[in-house]
Amino acid sequence: MVGSGFQNIFKIPELKKRILFSLGLLVVYRVGVNIPTPGIDGIALKAIFDKAQGTLLNLFDMFSGGALEQLSVFALGIMPYISASIILQLLTVTIPHLERLSKEGEQGRKKITQYTRYGTVVLSIIQGFAISVGLENMTSPGGAPVVLFPGWEFRLMTVITLTAGTAFIMWLGEQITERGIGNGISLIIFAGIVTRLPGAIMNSFQLLSAGEMNLFLAIFLVILMVGVVGLIIFVEQGQRRIPIQYAKRVVGRRMYGGQSTHLPLKVNTSGVIPPIFASSIIMFPATLANFINISWMKGIADAISPGKITYELLYVIFIFFFCYFYTAMTFNPEDVAENMKKQGGYIPGIRPGKRTAEYIDKVLSRITLGGAFYVSAVCVLPSILTTKLNTPFYFGGTALLIVVGVAIDTIAQIESHMLTRHYEGFLKKTAGGRIKGRR
């Protein structure tokens, strides 16, 4: 049972040490979120964020765990690292050198990781400088300047502070991955998002006690939330398994191969990348409209603001586009078919080589369509809840996909540690009872 599974965690010294190590570094991260960058008027900055709802500022603030709103030393969060990783991943398809490195095993991955770190620092410097210059031109709705002492000293100090903060977060994430439990970068994003959960719960209870929120509506929302989380868990672990048969080979006096296996294709191959890209593109005009006083720009921003039918329609279209685009960039059916052919593998009833690649591509296109519908439904849910049901908190979207996905991966790693040491996991050992990570 789940209860006995959690009790077994503390019976394994190594696992207990890893979990406590991860929690300790996450506490360090949350402490850093509350250390402000010098030279900023925090009250004026908060007033700007309160006004800029539905813009890129709010999206980046969510990933930074509220650090951007305070312009703390961790204001850039882990986004430069994620951006550098995505850029390197996309460049791997177009640059032969990177493609060769990706196929060289552990040494190649280490080299790509090193490039990612360099890219993170470069992006942090660029973003830090852009933020410092932007802040100097900002004033609160009341007219108070955000930067107390503008100039090159402030810009240089801000760039160094924010770049060092991001580099430190990157180091924390790598330490958690290596010596803790779970994926460190994902857990840092997870920690930043869930810190808003207690405030949302307290706000809901206050509205219930004040009679501003219907009890039946609250019960319905709880049931809906449990159902949506269950759906996300079900789909994120969903796979289409293509059967693969390996031909028998005789090498010397020994016979190799002949076994059957499968090629797992995830329903949601692209993960949370499509909604992040889609929301970034749609929110860009609204972000510009907050800093540029142009009437037609404000009109566009108003037309595609969250809750409007045009916003939701564009959001869904972009999600579908990026689901197919990112899947095509990161998964090459021709490479998979070629590797299968070299190893003597084939799909029963399908010719090896080109026909196999076409078949895999056909199956992948179909399940990507289902994955795009699923991601779109989860991401449009917050707008429906806030506009139709007047929900006093944000539920769904990219944040929920990240939180549930990271929780699945972390629990799967914990359970793997427990099972390898002959302890019972979180679920009984029934068919399909083991929790599977998304990878």
Secondary structure, DSSP 8 states (H G I E B T S, - for coil): -HHHHHHHHTT-HHHHHHHHHHHHHHHHHHHHHTSB-TTB-HHHHHHHHHH-TTSHHHHHHHHTTTHHHHTBTTTTTTHHHHHHHHHHHHHHHH-HHHHHHHTSTHHHHHHHHHHHHHHHHHHHHHHHHHHHHHHHT-B-TTS-BSBSS-SHHHHHHHHHHHHHHHHHHHHHHHHHHHHSSS-HHHHHHHHHHHTTHHHHHHHHHHHHHTTSS-HHHHHHHHHHHHHHHHHHHHHHT-EEEEEEEE--EEETTEEE---EEEEEEETTTTTTHHHHHHHHHHHHHHHHHHHS--HHHHHHHHHTSTTSHHHHHHHHHHHHHHHHHHHHHH--HHHHHHHHHHTTEE-TTS-TTHHHHHHHHHHHHHHHHHHHHHHHHHHHHHHHHHHHS--SS--SHHHHHHHHHHHHHHHHHHHHHHHHTT---SS-S-TT-S-----
